[in-house]
Amino acid sequence: MPFSKLGLSDPIISALSSLGYTKPTPIQSKAIPVALSGKNIIAAAQTGTGKTASFVLPIIERFKAPHKVRGKRVKALVLAPTRELVIQVEQNIKKYSQNLSINSMVMYGGVDSNAQKQKLIEGIDILVATPGRLLDMYTQRAVNFDELEVLVLDEADRMLDMGFIEDINRIIELLPDERQNMLFSATLSNQVRALAKSAMRNPVQISVVEDADAAPKIDQWLVTVDKEKKSALLSQLIKDNDWKQALIFIETKHGAAKLVTQLEKRGIIAESFHSGRSQPIREQLLKDFKDGKITYLIATGVASRGIDIDDLPIVINYDLPYPADDYVHRIGRTGRAGASGIAVSLVSKDDFKNLCAIERRLGHLIVRKEVEGFTTRKEVPISILDFVPKNAKVPKAKTDDKPTLSRGKSDKPKNNHYDKNKAKRFNKESAAKSPYKTSDRGENRSSDSRKPSKNNTSRSVPNGTGAVNPWGK
């Protein structure tokens, strides 16, 4: 089905053609017609499947007619988790609307806010922002939402992972009740569904997530290696396979800087990309990497979403990420929009738990390859896909519909260490020492007997920890 069959106008179709877009991806085919109808949407699709165009094109179509936006007002708001992602989304807006008079703007922290305030004075059709900076600008009365018509939450799962839930809820409270809402996410966790429930009514749910494989056109494989030999293995893989460009993920800023130095000693020039580098430098690094001026970019998780590079051939996990969904987002930097790619992971014994979680998330084991000269001293076991950790909570079978009472309100103590035989011995000994005889309990107690001795524990049951139970009656 061509884009023209989705209900998009000729100026947008022409722009897509000039960009080389021939037919919509599955998520675009499903989401665009629904979005054009004005309905609320919850959409789940893997990274690299064209989610951005799925919401940007309908918004552009909505505001294609000449119009004027009042100062400091916004017609459509797109929230995204990182600077890199909001920049990428806004760049796509400009490309898709090149034949129309659509006014868009990007807003994120870490840069001077004066230029952003100045641009908001003109009024904006589509504002793409990170939650923190947007709230900051609102408190400074630089932006007003009373004319907002569309809200998009892009990469919603990532925003929740990064702790933006309170900021998002505050922003939603500031928006008009009558608006179109669209939520796009790589995964639909319970938290994401709860956010959608609070933000929109009667949404249409769209999903093109593959259950069996995180990225069907990505050749995934791993090499087991001792931790101290990872940099040497990486160097050999780059040279032996003659990889012309690769995005290499690592967990820490310090590790990224160290790996750059180690590769340089072996004649491989790389650059590090992480949150410790200034925003202008990060933007320049991304530009140079996209232009092919940088061949190897070593990045922390900040780049796992937001880097959109056509035909990036290789993604390498120098360290395995946690949680497992981050692995899906990382390898999604290659094999985008139906292209093929390679995802390689270097796995040491320390990565085993993360590897198990990732392979359970994928539903299959990742192919293992051996590299001559890198036999491991510490073997990495094969994952057990249906493994259940010892500390995993197993829900109790429900015996009735009565709600469970919390400790303190229950008529029975919650005691996981109750020893029946020990309790019997304890009670027998306590009864012998007690000033209260069994026959004396009740109305015939003397006034003195109401004052128990220090050794009186007849009305307590031990809880197995040396303390007595306050519900002993």
C-alpha positions as CSV (number, residue, x, y, z in Angstrom):
1,M,0.0,0.0,0.0
2,P,1.5,3.4,-1.0
3,F,1.4,6.5,1.3
4,S,-1.2,8.1,-1.0
5,K,-3.7,5.4,0.1
6,L,-3.3,6.4,3.8
7,G,-5.1,9.8,3.5
8,L,-2.0,12.0,3.3
9,S,-2.1,15.1,1.0
10,D,0.1,15.7,-2.1
11,P,2.6,18.1,-0.4
12,I,3.5,15.4,2.2
13,I,3.5,12.6,-0.4
14,S,5.9,14.7,-2.5
15,A,8.2,15.2,0.5
16,L,8.3,11.5,1.3
17,S,9.1,10.7,-2.3
18,S,12.0,13.1,-2.3
19,L,13.3,11.4,0.8
20,G,13.1,7.9,-0.8
21,Y,10.1,6.7,1.1
22,T,8.3,4.3,-1.2
23,K,5.8,2.5,1.0
24,P,4.8,2.7,4.7
25,T,6.1,0.3,7.3
26,P,3.6,-1.9,9.2
27,I,3.3,0.5,12.1
28,Q,2.8,3.4,9.7
29,S,0.1,1.5,7.8
30,K,-1.8,0.8,11.0
31,A,-1.3,4.0,12.9
32,I,-1.6,6.8,10.4
33,P,-5.2,6.2,9.3
34,V,-6.3,6.0,13.0
35,A,-4.3,9.1,13.9
36,L,-5.9,11.0,10.9
37,S,-9.3,10.2,12.3
38,G,-8.5,12.0,15.5
39,K,-8.7,8.9,17.8
40,N,-6.4,8.3,20.7
41,I,-3.7,5.7,20.1
42,I,-1.5,3.4,22.1
43,A,1.1,1.9,19.7
44,A,3.8,-0.6,20.3
45,A,6.5,-1.3,17.8
46,Q,10.2,-2.2,17.9
47,T,12.9,0.3,17.5
48,G,13.6,1.2,13.9
49,T,10.2,0.4,12.5
50,G,9.2,4.0,11.6
51,K,7.3,5.1,14.7
52,T,8.3,8.7,14.3
53,A,6.6,9.1,10.9
54,S,3.5,7.3,12.3
55,F,2.6,10.3,14.5
56,V,4.5,13.2,12.7
57,L,2.8,12.8,9.4
58,P,-0.8,12.9,10.8
59,I,0.1,16.0,12.8
60,I,1.5,17.7,9.7
61,E,-1.6,16.8,7.8
62,R,-3.8,18.2,10.6
63,F,-2.1,21.6,10.5
64,K,-1.3,21.9,6.7
65,A,-3.7,24.7,6.0
66,P,-2.4,28.2,6.5
67,H,-3.1,29.4,10.0
68,K,-1.7,31.6,12.7
69,V,-0.6,30.5,16.2
70,R,-0.8,33.0,19.0
71,G,2.3,34.0,20.9
72,K,3.7,31.4,23.4
73,R,1.0,28.9,22.3
74,V,1.6,25.4,21.0
75,K,-0.7,23.3,18.8
76,A,1.0,19.9,19.1
77,L,3.4,18.7,21.8
78,V,5.7,15.7,21.5
79,L,7.5,14.6,24.7
80,A,10.6,12.4,24.4
81,P,13.2,11.2,26.9
82,T,16.5,12.5,25.6
83,R,18.1,15.5,23.8
84,E,19.2,13.3,21.0
85,L,15.7,11.9,20.4
86,V,13.9,15.3,20.5
87,I,16.5,16.7,18.0
88,Q,16.0,13.7,15.7
89,V,12.2,14.0,15.8
90,E,12.2,17.7,15.0
91,Q,14.6,17.1,12.1
92,N,12.1,14.6,10.7
93,I,9.3,17.1,11.1
94,K,11.2,19.6,9.0
95,K,11.9,17.0,6.3
96,Y,8.3,15.8,6.1
97,S,6.9,19.3,6.1
98,Q,9.3,20.8,3.6
99,N,6.5,21.7,1.2
100,L,4.3,23.3,3.9
101,S,4.5,26.2,6.3
102,I,4.7,24.2,9.5
103,N,6.5,25.9,12.4
104,S,8.4,23.4,14.6
105,M,10.8,23.8,17.5
106,V,13.0,21.6,19.7
107,M,13.4,22.2,23.5
108,Y,15.8,20.4,25.8
109,G,18.0,21.2,28.8
110,G,21.8,21.8,29.0
111,V,21.7,24.8,26.8
112,D,20.8,28.5,27.3
113,S,17.1,28.9,27.5
114,N,16.9,32.5,26.1
115,A,16.9,31.5,22.5
116,Q,14.1,29.0,23.2
117,K,12.0,31.6,25.0
118,Q,12.5,34.0,22.1
119,K,11.2,31.5,19.6
120,L,8.2,30.6,21.7
121,I,7.0,34.2,21.4
122,E,6.2,33.5,17.7
123,G,3.9,30.6,18.6
124,I,4.7,27.1,17.5
125,D,2.8,24.4,15.6
126,I,4.8,21.4,16.8
127,L,6.9,21.5,19.9
128,V,9.3,18.6,20.6
129,A,10.6,18.7,24.2
130,T,12.1,16.8,27.1
131,P,9.8,16.9,30.1
132,G,12.1,18.6,32.5
133,R,13.0,21.6,30.3
134,L,9.3,22.0,29.3
135,L,8.2,22.3,32.9
136,D,10.9,24.8,33.6
137,M,9.8,27.0,30.7
138,Y,6.2,26.7,31.8
139,T,7.0,27.9,35.3
140,Q,8.8,30.9,33.7
141,R,5.5,31.6,31.7
142,A,7.4,31.1,28.5
143,V,4.8,28.7,27.1
144,N,1.1,28.3,27.4
145,F,-1.0,25.1,26.6
146,D,-4.5,26.5,26.3
147,E,-4.6,26.0,22.5
148,L,-3.0,22.6,22.4
149,E,-4.8,20.0,20.3
150,V,-2.4,17.0,20.2
151,L,-0.2,15.3,22.8
152,V,2.4,12.6,21.8
153,L,4.4,10.5,24.3
154,D,7.3,9.1,22.3
155,E,9.4,6.3,23.7
156,A,7.1,6.2,26.7
157,D,8.8,3.2,28.3
158,R,12.1,4.9,28.2
159,M,10.7,8.1,29.8
160,L,9.3,6.0,32.7
161,D,12.7,4.1,33.0
162,M,14.4,7.5,33.4
163,G,12.0,8.6,36.2
164,F,10.0,11.2,34.3
165,I,6.6,9.9,35.5
166,E,6.0,12.8,37.9
167,D,7.0,15.4,35.3
168,I,4.7,13.8,32.7
169,N,1.8,13.7,35.0
170,R,2.3,17.3,35.9
171,I,2.4,18.3,32.2
172,I,-0.8,16.3,31.5
173,E,-2.6,18.2,34.2
174,L,-1.7,21.5,32.5
175,L,-3.2,20.5,29.1
176,P,-6.8,21.0,27.9
177,D,-9.1,18.0,28.4
178,E,-10.2,18.0,24.8
179,R,-7.1,16.8,22.8
180,Q,-5.9,13.9,20.8
181,N,-3.4,11.7,22.6
182,M,-0.9,9.3,21.0
183,L,1.5,7.1,23.0
184,F,4.3,5.2,21.2
185,S,6.6,2.7,22.9
186,A,8.9,-0.2,22.1
187,T,7.3,-2.2,25.0
188,L,3.9,-2.0,26.7
189,S,4.7,-2.7,30.3
190,N,2.2,-2.4,33.1
191,Q,3.6,1.1,33.9
192,V,3.2,2.2,30.3
193,R,-0.4,1.0,30.2
194,A,-1.1,2.8,33.5
195,L,0.3,6.0,32.1
196,A,-1.9,5.6,29.0
197,K,-5.0,5.0,31.1
198,S,-4.4,8.2,33.0
199,A,-3.7,10.3,29.9
200,M,-6.4,9.2,27.4
201,R,-9.9,7.8,27.0
202,N,-10.9,4.9,24.8
203,P,-7.6,4.5,22.9
204,V,-7.1,2.3,19.9
205,Q,-4.3,-0.2,20.6
206,I,-1.9,-1.0,17.8
207,S,0.9,-3.5,18.0
208,V,3.4,-4.8,15.5
209,V,5.8,-6.2,18.1
210,E,7.2,-9.6,17.2
211,D,7.1,-12.0,20.2
212,A,9.7,-14.4,19.0
213,D,12.4,-12.1,18.0
214,A,13.4,-8.6,18.9
215,A,14.8,-7.7,15.5
216,P,14.1,-10.3,12.7
217,K,16.5,-8.8,10.2
218,I,19.4,-8.4,12.6
219,D,22.0,-11.1,12.7
220,Q,22.7,-11.5,16.5
221,W,25.6,-13.4,17.8
222,L,28.0,-13.3,20.8
223,V,31.5,-14.2,21.8
224,T,32.3,-15.3,25.3
225,V,35.5,-13.7,26.6
226,D,37.3,-13.0,29.9
227,K,36.6,-9.5,31.0
228,E,40.2,-8.3,30.9
229,K,40.5,-9.4,27.2
230,K,37.4,-7.6,25.9
231,S,39.3,-4.7,24.4
232,A,41.8,-7.0,22.6
233,L,38.9,-9.1,21.3
234,L,37.1,-6.0,20.0
235,S,40.2,-4.8,18.2
236,Q,40.6,-8.2,16.5
237,L,37.0,-8.4,15.5
238,I,37.1,-5.0,13.9
239,K,40.3,-5.8,12.0
240,D,39.4,-9.4,11.0
241,N,35.9,-8.5,9.7
242,D,37.0,-5.1,8.2
243,W,34.0,-3.3,9.8
244,K,33.9,0.1,8.3
245,Q,31.6,1.7,10.9
246,A,30.3,0.5,14.3
247,L,28.3,1.8,17.2
248,I,29.8,0.3,20.4
249,F,27.8,0.4,23.6
250,I,29.4,0.4,27.0
251,E,28.0,1.0,30.5
252,T,30.1,3.8,32.0
253,K,31.6,7.1,31.0
254,H,35.0,6.1,32.5
255,G,34.8,2.8,30.6
256,A,34.1,4.7,27.3
257,A,37.2,6.9,27.7
258,K,39.4,4.0,28.7
259,L,38.3,1.9,25.7
260,V,39.0,4.8,23.3
261,T,42.6,4.9,24.6
262,Q,43.0,1.1,24.4
263,L,41.8,1.0,20.8
264,E,44.0,3.9,19.9
265,K,47.0,1.9,21.0
266,R,46.0,-0.8,18.5
267,G,45.7,1.7,15.7
268,I,41.9,2.1,15.8
269,I,40.6,5.6,16.2
270,A,37.3,6.0,18.1
271,E,35.4,8.7,19.9
272,S,33.4,8.5,23.1
273,F,29.8,9.7,23.4
274,H,28.2,10.1,26.9
275,S,26.4,12.5,29.2
276,G,29.6,13.9,30.5
277,R,30.3,15.6,27.2
278,S,28.7,19.0,26.5
279,Q,25.6,19.2,24.3
280,P,27.4,21.0,21.4
281,I,30.1,18.3,21.4
282,R,27.6,15.5,21.4
283,E,25.7,17.1,18.5
284,Q,28.9,17.4,16.5
285,L,29.9,13.8,17.3
286,L,26.5,12.6,16.1
287,K,26.7,14.7,12.9
288,D,30.3,13.4,12.2
289,F,29.2,9.8,12.8
290,K,26.3,10.1,10.5
291,D,28.5,11.7,7.9
292,G,31.0,8.9,8.1
293,K,33.8,11.1,9.5
294,I,33.8,9.0,12.7
295,T,34.0,5.3,12.1
296,Y,33.7,3.9,15.6
297,L,31.6,5.7,18.3
298,I,31.7,4.3,21.8
299,A,28.5,5.3,23.6
300,T,26.8,4.8,26.9
301,G,23.1,4.1,27.2
302,V,22.3,7.8,26.4
303,A,22.6,6.9,22.7
304,S,20.5,3.7,22.8
305,R,17.6,5.7,21.5
306,G,17.7,8.8,19.3
307,I,20.5,7.8,17.0
308,D,19.0,7.3,13.6
309,I,21.6,6.5,11.0
310,D,20.8,5.0,7.6
311,D,22.6,1.7,6.9
312,L,24.5,1.5,10.1
313,P,26.0,-2.0,9.7
314,I,27.2,-3.0,13.1
315,V,26.1,-2.5,16.7
316,I,28.4,-4.0,19.4
317,N,27.5,-4.6,23.0
318,Y,30.9,-4.3,24.8
319,D,28.9,-4.6,28.1
320,L,25.5,-6.2,28.2
321,P,22.7,-3.8,29.4
322,Y,20.1,-4.1,32.1
323,P,17.1,-4.3,31.9
324,A,16.8,-6.6,28.9
325,D,14.6,-4.2,27.0
326,D,17.6,-1.9,26.6
327,Y,19.3,-4.6,24.5
328,V,16.4,-4.4,22.1
329,H,16.7,-0.7,21.8
330,R,20.5,-0.9,21.4
331,I,20.5,-3.4,18.6
332,G,17.6,-1.4,17.0
333,R,20.2,1.2,15.9
334,T,21.0,-1.2,13.0
335,G,18.6,-3.0,10.7
336,R,16.3,0.0,10.6
337,A,13.3,0.4,8.4
338,G,13.6,-3.1,7.0
339,A,17.3,-3.1,6.3
340,S,19.6,-5.8,7.6
341,G,22.4,-5.4,10.3
342,I,24.6,-7.2,12.7
343,A,24.5,-7.1,16.5
344,V,27.5,-8.5,18.3
345,S,27.9,-8.9,22.1
346,L,31.1,-9.6,24.1
347,V,30.0,-11.6,27.1
348,S,32.1,-12.4,30.2
349,K,31.1,-14.4,33.2
350,D,30.1,-11.1,35.0
351,D,27.5,-10.6,32.2
352,F,25.8,-14.0,32.7
353,K,22.8,-12.7,34.6
354,N,22.1,-10.0,32.1
355,L,22.6,-12.5,29.3
356,C,19.9,-14.8,30.8
357,A,17.5,-11.9,31.1
358,I,18.1,-10.9,27.5
359,E,17.7,-14.3,26.1
360,R,14.5,-14.9,28.1
361,R,13.3,-11.5,26.7
362,L,14.0,-12.7,23.1
363,G,12.6,-16.1,23.7
364,H,15.7,-17.9,22.3
365,L,19.4,-18.3,22.8
366,I,21.8,-16.0,21.0
367,V,24.2,-17.8,18.6
368,R,27.7,-18.2,20.1
369,K,30.8,-17.9,18.1
370,E,34.4,-18.7,19.0
371,V,37.4,-16.5,18.1
372,E,40.8,-18.2,18.0
373,G,43.1,-17.1,20.8
374,F,40.3,-16.1,23.2
375,T,39.5,-19.2,25.1
376,T,37.9,-18.3,28.4
377,R,39.2,-19.2,31.8
378,K,35.8,-18.4,33.4
379,E,33.2,-20.3,31.4
380,V,29.9,-18.6,30.6
381,P,27.1,-21.2,31.1
382,I,24.3,-21.7,28.7
383,S,21.1,-19.8,29.7
384,I,18.1,-21.6,31.0
385,L,15.2,-19.8,29.4
386,D,12.6,-20.9,31.9
387,F,14.8,-20.3,34.9
388,V,13.0,-18.8,37.9
389,P,15.3,-17.0,40.5
390,K,15.2,-18.3,44.1
391,N,14.0,-15.0,45.4
392,A,11.2,-14.7,42.9
393,K,7.8,-14.2,44.6
394,V,5.3,-17.0,43.9
395,P,1.8,-15.8,44.3
396,K,-0.3,-17.7,46.7
397,A,-3.4,-19.5,45.5
398,K,-6.6,-17.7,46.3
399,T,-8.9,-19.6,48.7
400,D,-11.7,-17.0,48.8
401,D,-12.5,-13.5,47.7
402,K,-11.7,-11.9,51.0
403,P,-9.0,-9.1,50.9
404,T,-5.7,-9.9,52.6
405,L,-5.2,-7.9,55.8
406,S,-2.0,-6.2,56.5
407,R,0.1,-7.0,59.6
408,G,-1.3,-5.2,62.5
409,K,-4.9,-5.6,61.4
410,S,-4.9,-9.4,61.0
411,D,-6.2,-11.5,63.8
412,K,-3.3,-13.9,63.2
413,P,0.3,-13.1,63.1
414,K,2.2,-13.2,59.9
415,N,5.0,-15.6,60.9
416,N,7.2,-17.3,58.3
417,H,9.5,-18.8,61.0
418,Y,6.8,-20.3,63.3
419,D,8.1,-23.5,64.9
420,K,5.2,-25.5,66.3
421,N,7.2,-27.8,68.6
422,K,9.3,-25.0,69.9
423,A,6.1,-23.0,70.6
424,K,4.6,-25.9,72.6
425,R,7.7,-26.2,74.8
426,F,7.9,-22.5,75.3
427,N,4.3,-22.2,76.3
428,K,4.6,-25.2,78.8
429,E,7.6,-23.5,80.4
430,S,5.9,-20.2,80.5
431,A,2.8,-21.6,82.1
432,A,4.8,-23.0,84.9
433,K,6.4,-19.7,85.6
434,S,3.3,-17.6,85.2
435,P,1.6,-16.1,88.3
436,Y,-1.7,-16.8,86.6
437,K,-3.0,-20.4,86.9
438,T,-5.2,-21.7,84.1
439,S,-8.2,-22.0,86.4
440,D,-7.6,-18.4,87.7
441,R,-7.9,-16.7,84.4
442,G,-11.0,-14.7,84.0
443,E,-13.1,-12.8,86.6
444,N,-11.6,-14.5,89.7
445,R,-8.1,-13.0,89.2
446,S,-6.9,-11.0,92.2
447,S,-6.0,-7.4,91.7
448,D,-2.3,-8.3,92.3
449,S,-2.5,-10.9,89.6
450,R,-3.2,-8.3,87.0
451,K,0.4,-7.2,87.4
452,P,2.5,-9.9,85.6
453,S,6.0,-10.6,86.6
454,K,9.0,-10.1,84.3
455,N,9.0,-13.7,83.3
456,N,5.3,-13.7,82.3
457,T,5.2,-14.7,78.6
458,S,2.3,-17.1,78.8
459,R,0.3,-15.0,76.3
460,S,3.0,-14.7,73.7
461,V,4.1,-17.0,70.9
462,P,7.8,-16.9,69.8
463,N,8.3,-15.7,66.2
464,G,11.5,-17.6,65.6
465,T,13.7,-14.5,65.9
466,G,14.0,-14.2,69.7
467,A,11.2,-11.7,69.9
468,V,7.7,-12.4,71.3
469,N,4.5,-12.1,69.3
470,P,2.1,-9.3,70.4
471,W,-0.9,-11.3,69.2
472,G,-0.5,-14.1,71.7
473,K,-4.0,-14.0,73.1
